[in-house]
Amino acid sequence: MTTVGIATGAGRGMGLECAKRLTGLVDVLLLVDRDAGAVNTVAEDLTEWSGAVVEPFVLDVTDDEGLARLAARTAELGTLRAVAHAAGISPTMADWRRIITVDLVATARLAETLRPLSTAGTATVCFASMAPLIAGLADPAVDEILDDPLADGFLDALHRVLGPSLEQPGLAYAWAKRGVHRFVRRESVRLGPLGARICSISPGIIDTPQGRQEAAGNPRMREMVRMTPLGRQGTAEEVAAVAGFALSDEAGFLNGIDLLVDGGLCAAAAQRPG
């Protein structure tokens, strides 16, 4: 049986580091990224570095037809064993509609597309964020809408409830990632009877190209680094190590949970007065 892994957002940062971990877990690894140049270069480098069978797959994760091609290629190669879904965008990269579409709607669509390929031993990790946790987001009316991200008119329904505040990219990002947390819990119930698992990972302040781009325009991120009990940013390798464990056979009873990798920042924030 040939096992197949998928790493999205594999062109750089945490997606790339997850891809490195997956080379030791599966027989064939599909590297997914919308940047053709980056993903082809990474595929060549990983093949040389690990000796694994690595195949680039150029894809924008919001492209439903492309997702169908990804599923078809996976089935053609073998049995789906592991998915590290790190593709996503952050507040400085797009407007609120694009942020929610990429970070939440595409996550749900990817899971829906790959669900028929899931079997005993299949494990998925979806990247979320500490953002909704540190912001303390909670609203039953919003959650009811977030729980159906593939519904017709989803974005408009969300805007009707939250109003113009949703147009702030940072808030849109936080709500999208709360949606990922909730989606993973529901998806774990769907996958469990198949013997498959899914978890989310919520990174804190991580030193990646995307993280540095955000920090350049957000002085609050420097304050959050100072607040982090470990006194530093995390690294992409540290987050990927957690993802690698969650996808491994050793984590075979880990399902439907979020793994917070933030150096203790949320714990510190919760203890601050006021």
C-alpha positions as CSV (number, residue, x, y, z in Angstrom):
1,M,0.0,0.0,0.0
2,T,1.5,3.3,-1.1
3,T,0.8,6.1,1.5
4,V,0.2,9.6,0.3
5,G,0.7,12.9,2.1
6,I,-0.4,16.4,1.3
7,A,1.2,19.6,2.5
8,T,-0.5,22.9,1.6
9,G,1.2,26.2,1.7
10,A,4.4,24.3,1.2
11,G,6.3,27.0,-0.6
12,R,7.7,28.6,2.6
13,G,7.3,29.0,6.3
14,M,5.3,26.5,8.4
15,G,4.0,24.7,5.4
16,L,7.5,24.0,4.2
17,E,8.6,22.8,7.6
18,C,5.5,20.5,7.8
19,A,6.4,19.1,4.3
20,K,9.9,18.2,5.6
21,R,8.3,16.3,8.5
22,L,5.9,14.4,6.1
23,T,8.8,13.1,4.0
24,G,9.5,10.6,6.7
25,L,5.9,9.6,7.2
26,V,4.5,8.8,3.8
27,D,5.7,7.2,0.6
28,V,4.7,10.0,-1.7
29,L,4.3,13.6,-0.8
30,L,2.2,16.2,-2.8
31,L,3.4,19.7,-2.2
32,V,0.7,22.2,-2.7
33,D,1.2,26.0,-3.2
34,R,-0.2,28.6,-5.6
35,D,3.4,29.8,-6.2
36,A,4.6,27.5,-9.0
37,G,8.2,28.7,-8.8
38,A,8.4,28.2,-5.0
39,V,6.7,24.8,-4.9
40,N,8.8,23.4,-7.8
41,T,12.0,24.5,-6.1
42,V,10.9,23.0,-2.8
43,A,10.0,19.7,-4.4
44,E,13.5,19.5,-6.0
45,D,15.2,20.4,-2.7
46,L,13.2,18.0,-0.6
47,T,13.7,15.1,-3.1
48,E,17.5,15.7,-2.9
49,W,17.5,16.3,0.9
50,S,15.3,13.3,1.9
51,G,15.3,10.9,-1.0
52,A,11.5,10.8,-0.8
53,V,9.1,10.9,-3.7
54,V,7.9,14.5,-3.8
55,E,5.6,15.9,-6.4
56,P,4.7,19.6,-6.8
57,F,1.1,20.5,-7.2
58,V,0.3,24.1,-8.2
59,L,-3.0,25.1,-6.6
60,D,-4.9,28.0,-5.2
61,V,-6.9,26.3,-2.4
62,T,-10.0,28.4,-3.2
63,D,-10.2,26.7,-6.6
64,D,-12.8,24.0,-6.3
65,E,-11.8,22.4,-9.6
66,G,-8.2,22.4,-8.5
67,L,-9.1,20.7,-5.2
68,A,-11.0,18.0,-7.2
69,R,-7.8,17.4,-9.3
70,L,-5.8,17.2,-6.0
71,A,-8.1,14.5,-4.7
72,A,-8.0,12.6,-8.0
73,R,-4.2,12.7,-8.0
74,T,-4.1,11.5,-4.4
75,A,-6.4,8.5,-5.2
76,E,-4.3,7.7,-8.2
77,L,-1.1,7.6,-6.2
78,G,-2.3,5.5,-3.2
79,T,-4.0,5.8,0.2
80,L,-4.3,9.2,1.9
81,R,-2.3,9.0,5.1
82,A,-1.6,12.6,6.2
83,V,-2.6,16.2,5.4
84,A,-0.9,19.3,6.8
85,H,-3.1,22.2,5.7
86,A,-1.0,25.3,6.4
87,A,-2.1,27.4,3.4
88,G,-3.6,30.7,4.5
89,I,-3.3,34.4,4.5
90,S,-3.0,37.0,7.2
91,P,-4.6,40.4,7.8
92,T,-2.2,42.5,5.7
93,M,-2.5,40.3,2.7
94,A,-6.1,40.8,1.6
95,D,-9.6,42.3,2.4
96,W,-12.0,40.6,4.7
97,R,-13.8,38.6,2.1
98,R,-10.6,37.1,0.7
99,I,-9.3,36.4,4.2
100,I,-12.4,34.4,5.3
101,T,-12.6,32.6,2.0
102,V,-9.0,31.4,2.0
103,D,-8.7,30.7,5.8
104,L,-12.0,29.2,6.5
105,V,-14.1,28.4,3.5
106,A,-11.2,26.8,1.6
107,T,-10.3,24.7,4.7
108,A,-13.8,23.3,4.8
109,R,-13.9,22.7,1.1
110,L,-10.5,20.9,1.2
111,A,-11.8,18.7,4.0
112,E,-15.0,18.0,2.2
113,T,-13.1,17.1,-1.0
114,L,-10.7,14.7,0.7
115,R,-13.2,13.1,3.1
116,P,-14.1,10.3,0.6
117,L,-10.4,9.3,0.6
118,S,-10.1,9.2,4.4
119,T,-9.7,5.7,5.9
120,A,-8.3,4.1,9.0
121,G,-5.0,5.9,9.9
122,T,-5.7,9.1,7.9
123,A,-4.7,12.1,9.9
124,T,-5.2,15.8,9.1
125,V,-3.9,19.0,10.8
126,C,-5.5,22.3,9.9
127,F,-3.7,25.5,10.8
128,A,-5.7,27.9,12.8
129,S,-4.4,30.7,15.1
130,M,-4.3,32.0,18.6
131,A,-6.1,35.1,17.4
132,P,-9.6,34.2,18.4
133,L,-8.4,32.8,21.7
134,I,-6.5,35.9,22.8
135,A,-9.3,38.1,21.5
136,G,-11.8,36.2,23.5
137,L,-14.2,35.9,20.6
138,A,-17.5,34.3,21.4
139,D,-21.0,35.0,20.1
140,P,-23.6,32.3,19.6
141,A,-25.2,34.1,16.7
142,V,-21.9,34.3,14.9
143,D,-21.0,30.7,15.7
144,E,-24.2,29.5,14.2
145,I,-23.2,31.0,10.9
146,L,-19.5,30.0,11.2
147,D,-20.6,26.4,11.6
148,D,-21.8,26.2,8.0
149,P,-19.0,27.9,6.0
150,L,-20.0,26.2,2.8
151,A,-23.5,27.6,2.9
152,D,-24.7,29.8,0.0
153,G,-24.4,33.4,1.0
154,F,-22.1,32.6,3.9
155,L,-20.0,35.8,3.8
156,D,-23.1,38.0,3.5
157,A,-24.8,36.3,6.4
158,L,-21.7,36.7,8.6
159,H,-21.5,40.4,7.6
160,R,-25.2,40.9,8.6
161,V,-24.5,39.7,12.1
162,L,-21.2,41.4,12.7
163,G,-21.7,44.5,10.7
164,P,-18.9,46.8,9.4
165,S,-16.5,45.6,12.1
166,L,-16.0,42.4,10.0
167,E,-14.4,44.6,7.4
168,Q,-11.4,45.1,9.6
169,P,-8.9,42.5,8.3
170,G,-7.6,41.6,11.7
171,L,-11.1,40.8,13.0
172,A,-12.1,39.0,9.9
173,Y,-8.9,36.8,10.4
174,A,-9.8,36.1,14.0
175,W,-13.3,35.1,13.2
176,A,-12.1,32.9,10.3
177,K,-9.7,31.1,12.6
178,R,-12.5,30.6,15.2
179,G,-14.4,29.0,12.4
180,V,-11.5,26.6,11.7
181,H,-11.5,25.6,15.4
182,R,-15.2,24.8,15.3
183,F,-15.0,23.1,11.9
184,V,-12.3,20.7,13.1
185,R,-14.4,19.7,16.1
186,R,-17.4,18.9,13.8
187,E,-15.2,17.2,11.2
188,S,-13.6,14.9,13.8
189,V,-17.1,13.5,14.5
190,R,-17.6,12.8,10.8
191,L,-14.2,11.2,10.3
192,G,-14.0,9.2,13.5
193,P,-16.2,6.3,12.3
194,L,-13.8,5.9,9.4
195,G,-10.8,5.5,11.7
196,A,-9.5,8.9,10.6
197,R,-8.6,11.9,12.7
198,I,-8.3,15.7,12.4
199,C,-6.9,18.4,14.7
200,S,-6.1,22.1,14.5
201,I,-2.9,23.9,15.4
202,S,-3.0,27.5,16.7
203,P,0.4,29.1,16.4
204,G,1.3,32.2,18.4
205,I,3.9,34.7,17.3
206,I,6.1,32.7,14.9
207,D,9.1,33.9,13.0
208,T,8.2,33.3,9.4
209,P,8.2,35.5,6.3
210,Q,4.5,36.0,6.7
211,G,4.8,36.7,10.4
212,R,7.5,39.3,9.7
213,Q,5.2,41.0,7.2
214,E,2.5,41.2,9.8
215,A,4.8,42.5,12.5
216,A,6.1,45.3,10.2
217,G,2.6,46.9,10.2
218,N,1.4,45.9,13.7
219,P,3.3,47.3,16.7
220,R,1.0,45.2,18.9
221,M,2.8,42.1,17.8
222,R,6.0,43.3,19.4
223,E,4.1,43.7,22.6
224,M,2.8,40.2,22.4
225,V,6.3,38.9,22.0
226,R,7.2,40.7,25.2
227,M,4.2,39.2,26.9
228,T,5.1,35.7,25.9
229,P,6.3,33.8,29.0
230,L,9.1,32.1,27.0
231,G,10.3,35.6,26.0
232,R,10.7,35.0,22.3
233,Q,8.9,34.2,19.1
234,G,8.4,30.6,18.1
235,T,10.0,29.0,15.0
236,A,8.3,27.3,12.1
237,E,10.3,24.2,13.0
238,E,8.7,24.1,16.5
239,V,5.2,24.4,15.1
240,A,5.9,21.7,12.5
241,A,7.2,19.4,15.2
242,V,3.8,19.6,16.9
243,A,2.1,19.0,13.6
244,G,4.3,16.0,12.9
245,F,3.4,14.5,16.2
246,A,-0.3,15.1,15.7
247,L,-0.1,13.3,12.3
248,S,2.0,10.4,13.6
249,D,0.8,7.0,14.7
250,E,1.8,7.9,18.3
251,A,-1.0,10.4,18.3
252,G,-3.6,7.9,17.2
253,F,-6.1,8.9,19.9
254,L,-5.8,12.6,19.3
255,N,-8.9,13.9,17.6
256,G,-11.0,17.0,17.4
257,I,-8.8,19.2,19.5
258,D,-6.9,22.4,19.0
259,L,-3.2,22.4,19.8
260,L,-2.1,25.8,21.0
261,V,1.6,26.5,20.2
262,D,2.1,30.1,21.5
263,G,4.8,29.9,24.2
264,G,2.2,30.6,26.9
265,L,1.0,33.9,25.5
266,C,-2.7,33.2,25.8
267,A,-2.1,32.0,29.4
268,A,-0.3,35.2,30.2
269,A,-3.0,37.4,28.5
270,A,-5.7,35.6,30.6
271,Q,-4.0,36.6,33.8
272,R,-3.6,40.2,33.0
273,P,-5.9,42.5,35.1
274,G,-8.8,44.1,33.3
